[in-house]
Amino acid sequence: MPMIDVYATTGTFADKHRLAGDLAATLKAIEQVPDIPLFRKNTAGFVHELPAGDLSNVDGDSDYVRVQVLTNAGALNREQQLAVVEQFTQIVADAAGDPTLAERTWVLLTEAVQGGWGLAGHANTNDELVQAARAQIAALQG
């Protein structure tokens, strides 16, 4: 149930809502979690626009995008990490209509510690998230 934050200067993306949804759907697919409401409703993207001048590298360039992906600990194996970075970079460049943006897109993979994943007012461990998913699958089947 990852959270995705995209930071870019205002005007980088024409359709921020679609970008957020595309990133969320892509991550859900890469994680290979069951297609249940628990995961569909709690995998989300947020696009944060920064005013001109709020972003700079050492040379003063501000045409960068930063994507931070927060997952529960151990959610992504190495193959999945590589897939997230590659696919998110391409999605960002496509959404901006600028293929060269792929060279200036940073994707940060971050893991929440056990108990550091709050959902519905509860700090969940990985085991609790798995139990919640199993319970929802059972309820949907039954």
C-alpha positions in Angstrom: 0.0 0.0 0.0 2.6 2.5 -1.1 2.4 6.2 -1.2 4.1 8.1 -4.1 5.1 11.7 -4.0 6.1 13.6 -7.2 7.9 16.9 -6.9 8.3 19.2 -9.9 8.1 22.8 -10.9 4.7 24.2 -11.7 3.6 23.4 -15.3 5.8 20.3 -15.8 2.7 18.1 -16.2 -0.5 18.8 -18.1 -2.5 16.1 -16.3 -1.3 15.6 -12.8 -4.3 13.4 -11.8 -3.6 11.0 -14.6 0.1 10.9 -13.7 -0.7 10.1 -10.0 -3.1 7.4 -11.1 -0.7 5.9 -13.6 2.1 5.7 -11.1 -0.2 4.1 -8.4 -1.4 1.5 -10.9 2.1 0.7 -12.1 3.4 0.3 -8.6 0.5 -1.9 -7.6 1.2 -4.1 -10.6 4.9 -4.3 -9.9 4.2 -5.3 -6.3 1.9 -8.0 -7.5 -0.6 -7.5 -4.7 -4.1 -8.9 -5.0 -6.6 -6.6 -6.8 -8.7 -5.9 -3.7 -10.1 -2.6 -2.3 -7.5 -2.6 0.5 -4.7 -2.2 -2.0 -6.7 -0.2 -4.7 -7.8 2.4 -2.2 -4.5 2.7 -0.4 -2.0 2.9 -3.2 -1.9 6.6 -4.2 0.1 9.2 -5.9 0.5 12.9 -4.9 1.8 15.5 -7.3 3.4 18.5 -5.6 4.1 21.6 -7.7 6.9 23.8 -6.7 7.0 27.5 -7.6 9.7 28.7 -10.0 12.9 29.1 -8.0 12.1 26.5 -5.4 14.3 23.8 -7.0 17.9 24.0 -8.1 21.0 21.9 -8.6 24.5 23.2 -8.1 24.5 24.8 -11.6 21.1 26.5 -11.0 19.1 24.1 -13.2 15.5 23.6 -12.1 14.2 21.1 -14.7 14.2 18.1 -12.4 11.6 15.8 -11.0 11.9 13.9 -7.7 9.7 10.9 -7.1 9.6 9.3 -3.6 8.0 5.9 -3.2 7.2 4.8 0.3 6.4 1.1 0.8 6.2 -1.1 3.9 9.5 -2.8 4.7 10.5 -5.6 2.3 7.7 -4.9 -0.2 10.0 -4.7 -3.2 12.7 -7.2 -4.1 15.6 -6.1 -6.2 13.9 -6.9 -9.5 10.9 -4.9 -8.4 13.1 -2.0 -7.3 14.7 -1.9 -10.7 11.3 -2.1 -12.4 9.8 0.8 -10.3 12.7 3.1 -11.1 12.8 2.3 -14.8 9.0 2.5 -15.3 8.4 5.5 -13.1 11.2 7.4 -14.9 9.5 6.7 -18.3 6.0 7.5 -17.0 7.3 10.9 -15.7 9.0 11.8 -19.0 6.0 10.8 -21.0 3.6 12.8 -18.7 5.8 15.8 -19.2 6.0 15.3 -22.9 9.8 15.6 -22.6 11.9 12.4 -23.3 15.0 14.1 -22.0 13.4 14.5 -18.5 14.3 10.8 -18.0 17.8 12.0 -17.5 16.7 14.4 -14.8 14.2 12.3 -12.9 15.2 11.0 -9.4 13.3 8.1 -8.0 13.8 7.4 -4.3 12.7 4.1 -2.8 11.9 4.4 0.9 10.7 1.7 3.3 8.6 2.3 6.4 9.8 0.3 9.4 7.7 -2.4 11.1 4.8 -0.6 12.7 5.5 2.6 10.8 2.7 2.1 8.2 -0.4 3.9 9.5 -3.7 3.0 8.0 -7.2 3.6 9.4 -5.7 4.9 12.6 -3.5 2.0 13.3 0.3 1.6 13.0 0.5 -1.7 11.1 3.2 -4.3 11.0 3.7 -6.3 7.8 2.0 -9.3 9.4 -1.0 -7.2 10.2 -1.2 -5.9 6.6 -1.1 -9.4 5.3 -3.8 -10.5 7.8 -6.0 -7.6 6.7 -5.6 -8.5 3.1 -6.4 -12.2 3.7 -9.5 -11.2 5.7 -10.7 -8.9 2.9 -10.1 -11.6 0.3 -12.0 -14.1 2.4 -14.9 -11.6 2.8 -15.0 -10.9 -0.9 -15.1 -14.6 -1.8 -17.6 -15.5 0.8 
